[in-house]
Amino acid sequence: MKKKGLSPIITTILLVALTLVIIAIIFFWFKGMVQEGVTKFGKNIQLVCEDIEFEATYESGTLNIVNNGNIPIYSLDVKVGASGGYQTKSIKDFGGASAWPESGLKQGAAFSGSVGSASSITELEIFPVLIGTSTSGKKTFTCGGQYGQTITV
């Protein structure tokens, strides 16, 4: 009988390679589901978002922010609504916002800066961004929608 097939060595190598590929897929899938823990002031940064208190107003192309709380705001994400749709940017990305403090808006501090043409903006949504610590160093965290403010122009 002249049967041809794979040798046991090649079969073993293929099985090991297939096993490693399946393990890698499961690892990356699970890694995407688990977020790295970021803390600020010794507690989860998501819980710190509840303590943020800020006031935002918009007038003639100028955005005014006052930090009324005890939590420093590292940055802001601004979702600008115009007739053409929405665009989200960091407050530091706006040309007139160069006055944003490098270390963030401390307790009781105020900020005033331009965020674009007043005639095209219909709505602004402002979300606070905090900086916390994790096992891999400092990380930023954008607080969710319920912690932001919406300004209708």
PADREN-738340 format. One record per residue (C-alpha): residue number from 1; x, y, z. Coordinates in pm, 1 decimal. Layout:
ZANU | NUM | X | Y | Z .
...
! end
This chain:
ZANU | 1 | 0.0 | 0.0 | 0.0 .
ZANU | 2 | 130.6 | 335.2 | -100.4 .
ZANU | 3 | -53.8 | 584.7 | 121.6 .
ZANU | 4 | 61.9 | 940.6 | 128.3 .
ZANU | 5 | -3.4 | 1181.4 | 411.3 .
ZANU | 6 | 151.9 | 1436.6 | 640.2 .
ZANU | 7 | 437.8 | 1330.4 | 854.5 .
ZANU | 8 | 384.5 | 1335.7 | 1231.8 .
ZANU | 9 | 634.4 | 1623.4 | 1271.7 .
ZANU | 10 | 452.9 | 1850.2 | 1025.7 .
ZANU | 11 | 116.5 | 1759.5 | 1180.9 .
ZANU | 12 | 245.8 | 1848.4 | 1527.5 .
ZANU | 13 | 383.9 | 2183.4 | 1405.6 .
ZANU | 14 | 51.2 | 2269.2 | 1238.9 .
ZANU | 15 | -144.8 | 2182.1 | 1553.6 .
ZANU | 16 | 84.2 | 2393.5 | 1774.6 .
ZANU | 17 | 61.1 | 2689.5 | 1531.6 .
ZANU | 18 | -319.2 | 2661.4 | 1518.4 .
ZANU | 19 | -334.3 | 2652.8 | 1898.6 .
ZANU | 20 | -113.9 | 2962.9 | 1927.9 .
ZANU | 21 | -332.0 | 3153.1 | 1677.9 .
ZANU | 22 | -648.3 | 3065.7 | 1871.5 .
ZANU | 23 | -486.3 | 3170.3 | 2201.2 .
ZANU | 24 | -376.9 | 3504.3 | 2046.7 .
ZANU | 25 | -729.3 | 3572.5 | 1915.9 .
ZANU | 26 | -883.6 | 3500.5 | 2256.9 .
ZANU | 27 | -620.1 | 3714.0 | 2434.8 .
ZANU | 28 | -676.3 | 4022.3 | 2216.0 .
ZANU | 29 | -1052.5 | 3980.0 | 2230.7 .
ZANU | 30 | -1046.5 | 3961.9 | 2611.5 .
ZANU | 31 | -796.7 | 4248.6 | 2638.0 .
ZANU | 32 | -1037.4 | 4471.8 | 2443.3 .
ZANU | 33 | -1316.5 | 4395.1 | 2689.7 .
ZANU | 34 | -1119.0 | 4479.4 | 3003.2 .
ZANU | 35 | -1027.2 | 4842.6 | 3063.3 .
ZANU | 36 | -717.0 | 4938.2 | 3252.5 .
ZANU | 37 | -799.9 | 5085.9 | 3591.1 .
ZANU | 38 | -734.5 | 5460.6 | 3608.0 .
ZANU | 39 | -751.6 | 5631.3 | 3946.8 .
ZANU | 40 | -758.2 | 5988.9 | 4071.7 .
ZANU | 41 | -741.8 | 6082.4 | 4438.3 .
ZANU | 42 | -733.5 | 5711.2 | 4525.2 .
ZANU | 43 | -1062.8 | 5614.8 | 4360.6 .
ZANU | 44 | -1180.4 | 5509.7 | 4017.1 .
ZANU | 45 | -1169.9 | 5806.6 | 3778.8 .
ZANU | 46 | -1526.3 | 5738.4 | 3660.3 .
ZANU | 47 | -1648.9 | 5808.9 | 4012.9 .
ZANU | 48 | -1450.3 | 6133.9 | 4027.5 .
ZANU | 49 | -1651.8 | 6260.4 | 3727.9 .
ZANU | 50 | -1955.0 | 6287.7 | 3956.8 .
ZANU | 51 | -1773.1 | 6551.3 | 4165.9 .
ZANU | 52 | -1691.2 | 6785.0 | 3875.2 .
ZANU | 53 | -1868.4 | 7119.6 | 3884.0 .
ZANU | 54 | -1812.7 | 7365.3 | 3602.5 .
ZANU | 55 | -2009.3 | 7639.6 | 3433.9 .
ZANU | 56 | -1994.2 | 7695.0 | 3058.6 .
ZANU | 57 | -2129.5 | 7987.4 | 2857.3 .
ZANU | 58 | -2091.1 | 8082.8 | 2492.5 .
ZANU | 59 | -2121.5 | 8433.4 | 2355.8 .
ZANU | 60 | -2016.7 | 8580.0 | 2018.5 .
ZANU | 61 | -1767.8 | 8304.2 | 1935.3 .
ZANU | 62 | -1614.0 | 8298.1 | 2283.5 .
ZANU | 63 | -1644.1 | 8003.2 | 2518.7 .
ZANU | 64 | -1623.9 | 8085.9 | 2890.1 .
ZANU | 65 | -1554.8 | 7811.9 | 3144.4 .
ZANU | 66 | -1542.0 | 7843.1 | 3523.1 .
ZANU | 67 | -1435.4 | 7549.9 | 3740.3 .
ZANU | 68 | -1663.9 | 7574.8 | 4045.2 .
ZANU | 69 | -1566.4 | 7239.0 | 4192.9 .
ZANU | 70 | -1272.0 | 7090.0 | 4378.7 .
ZANU | 71 | -1154.3 | 6870.1 | 4090.3 .
ZANU | 72 | -900.4 | 7016.5 | 3845.1 .
ZANU | 73 | -1013.6 | 6980.4 | 3482.4 .
ZANU | 74 | -718.2 | 6875.3 | 3266.3 .
ZANU | 75 | -887.2 | 6956.4 | 2934.2 .
ZANU | 76 | -1224.3 | 6976.8 | 2763.2 .
ZANU | 77 | -1364.5 | 6791.8 | 2465.3 .
ZANU | 78 | -1590.2 | 7027.0 | 2270.8 .
ZANU | 79 | -1847.0 | 6882.2 | 2030.9 .
ZANU | 80 | -1933.5 | 7163.8 | 1792.0 .
ZANU | 81 | -2265.5 | 7137.9 | 1613.0 .
ZANU | 82 | -2293.9 | 7333.0 | 1290.2 .
ZANU | 83 | -2523.7 | 7318.4 | 989.2 .
ZANU | 84 | -2296.7 | 7055.9 | 830.1 .
ZANU | 85 | -2289.8 | 6815.9 | 1127.2 .
ZANU | 86 | -2083.6 | 6764.7 | 1441.2 .
ZANU | 87 | -1711.6 | 6772.2 | 1508.2 .
ZANU | 88 | -1540.3 | 6690.1 | 1837.8 .
ZANU | 89 | -1208.6 | 6851.8 | 1927.7 .
ZANU | 90 | -1000.8 | 6911.5 | 2234.3 .
ZANU | 91 | -1014.8 | 7268.3 | 2367.4 .
ZANU | 92 | -639.6 | 7281.9 | 2303.9 .
ZANU | 93 | -696.4 | 7226.4 | 1928.9 .
ZANU | 94 | -887.7 | 7550.1 | 1877.8 .
ZANU | 95 | -677.7 | 7841.2 | 1753.2 .
ZANU | 96 | -810.2 | 8095.5 | 2000.3 .
ZANU | 97 | -786.6 | 7852.4 | 2288.6 .
ZANU | 98 | -412.5 | 7883.0 | 2332.0 .
ZANU | 99 | -473.3 | 8038.0 | 2672.8 .
ZANU | 100 | -586.4 | 7700.3 | 2810.9 .
ZANU | 101 | -352.9 | 7628.3 | 3104.5 .
ZANU | 102 | -99.6 | 7354.9 | 3031.1 .
ZANU | 103 | -169.8 | 7184.6 | 3364.6 .
ZANU | 104 | -548.0 | 7225.0 | 3332.3 .
ZANU | 105 | -812.8 | 7442.2 | 3491.1 .
ZANU | 106 | -758.9 | 7440.5 | 3868.3 .
ZANU | 107 | -1027.2 | 7484.0 | 4131.5 .
ZANU | 108 | -1193.2 | 7826.3 | 4105.5 .
ZANU | 109 | -1008.1 | 7919.5 | 3782.8 .
ZANU | 110 | -1170.8 | 8058.0 | 3468.4 .
ZANU | 111 | -1099.6 | 8028.7 | 3096.0 .
ZANU | 112 | -1214.3 | 8231.4 | 2799.3 .
ZANU | 113 | -1128.1 | 8150.0 | 2437.2 .
ZANU | 114 | -1255.9 | 8142.4 | 2081.1 .
ZANU | 115 | -1396.6 | 7817.0 | 1945.2 .
ZANU | 116 | -1481.1 | 7920.1 | 1589.9 .
ZANU | 117 | -1714.5 | 8128.0 | 1379.6 .
ZANU | 118 | -2017.7 | 8228.9 | 1581.9 .
ZANU | 119 | -2245.7 | 8236.2 | 1277.7 .
ZANU | 120 | -2200.8 | 7867.5 | 1186.6 .
ZANU | 121 | -2226.2 | 7713.7 | 1537.0 .
ZANU | 122 | -2569.3 | 7588.9 | 1643.3 .
ZANU | 123 | -2480.2 | 7383.2 | 1950.4 .
ZANU | 124 | -2185.7 | 7311.1 | 2179.4 .
ZANU | 125 | -2143.7 | 7009.5 | 2404.4 .
ZANU | 126 | -1861.3 | 7036.3 | 2655.4 .
ZANU | 127 | -1719.5 | 6726.2 | 2826.4 .
ZANU | 128 | -1453.7 | 6746.1 | 3101.0 .
ZANU | 129 | -1131.5 | 6548.7 | 3059.6 .
ZANU | 130 | -944.2 | 6435.7 | 3370.5 .
ZANU | 131 | -593.9 | 6297.9 | 3408.2 .
ZANU | 132 | -534.6 | 6005.1 | 3639.1 .
ZANU | 133 | -279.2 | 5737.8 | 3710.5 .
ZANU | 134 | -269.1 | 5376.7 | 3601.3 .
ZANU | 135 | -15.5 | 5098.0 | 3611.3 .
ZANU | 136 | 133.5 | 5226.2 | 3283.8 .
ZANU | 137 | 160.2 | 5592.8 | 3391.5 .
ZANU | 138 | -63.9 | 5895.7 | 3349.8 .
ZANU | 139 | -378.0 | 5859.8 | 3136.5 .
ZANU | 140 | -655.3 | 6095.3 | 3032.7 .
ZANU | 141 | -1021.5 | 6007.8 | 3076.7 .
ZANU | 142 | -1315.8 | 6187.0 | 2914.7 .
ZANU | 143 | -1618.5 | 6196.5 | 3140.5 .
ZANU | 144 | -1937.5 | 6070.9 | 2976.8 .
ZANU | 145 | -2230.4 | 6267.5 | 2841.6 .
ZANU | 146 | -2416.8 | 6303.4 | 3171.1 .
ZANU | 147 | -2122.0 | 6499.0 | 3312.8 .
ZANU | 148 | -2101.5 | 6743.9 | 3023.2 .
ZANU | 149 | -2297.7 | 7055.4 | 2942.5 .
ZANU | 150 | -2491.5 | 7144.1 | 2628.8 .
ZANU | 151 | -2517.1 | 7502.0 | 2508.2 .
ZANU | 152 | -2769.5 | 7582.3 | 2237.1 .
ZANU | 153 | -2671.1 | 7890.1 | 2038.0 .
! end
